[in-house]
Amino acid sequence: MIEFLLSKVGMRPGASAHAAEVDGLIFYVHLLMFVLFVGWLGFYLLALLKFRRAANPKADYVGVKGHLSTYLEVGVAVVEAVLLVGLAIPIWARAVDRMPTAADKPVEVQIMGMQFKWNAHLAGADGKWGKQDIKLASATNPYGLDGADAAAKDDVTCLLGEPFKLPVNRPVVCRISSMDVIHSFKLPDMRITQDAIPGMVVPAHFIPTKTGKFVIICAQLCGSGHANMRGDFEVVSQEEFDKWFAEKSKAGGGGGFE
Ligand SMILES: [Cu+2]
């Protein structure tokens, strides 16, 4: 039902394990706003009617005598403060969000935004990330991979928007950063949005539950090519992912560090 209503306002169907929860939040926040809108509008119309000039020829300079409205105001302020402190600081996120550990066998992808492309980097068949050095970073080697390092030779890099693949029903951890300005890594179908900030590596995780081709867009105005800053990835079966991964890993570094 919620998915149907959201599809009517242009939202794509969710394709990750937590998508229904995000959709529920979006739906209930809008429902709350609708109830508030109708409630306040009703109150406004009631006030117009009740306090109209014809019914109140003489102004009342005393007004409300009870304390109910004060108590209500204080009550609302306390509830809002609890919500703000409870939900808006990281303690809450840490309490409800569990980053996949090694036991969950996540697929880890380094994501690097740059004007105006997305790059992806997976540790190779050896499961080890190649040595990275910021001094080696360039447009053709955004991760600064050291080609001389043995662990780097089999790393999988999909550069300048080259599509990459992910296995279905397995946790994915994206470690997101940027080479130049602030971008925002957005996977609309996965209900994932995380700013890509130069100098910081911020993780975001999800479990894709549907196979198919999906897009990455940039959700932060980042320059003249922002609208075209699109990336592509495909969620495939574990077998198909293994095949693709083995081929890419054998090819080595995705041709990323000449
Ligand atoms: Cu961008």
Boltz pocket constraint, residues with backbone or C-beta under 6 A from the ligand:
constraints:
  - pocket:
      binder: B
      contacts: [[A, 113], [A, 114], [A, 116], [A, 182], [A, 183], [A, 184], [A, 218], [A, 219], [A, 220], [A, 221], [A, 222], [A, 226], [A, 229]]
      max_distance: 6.0
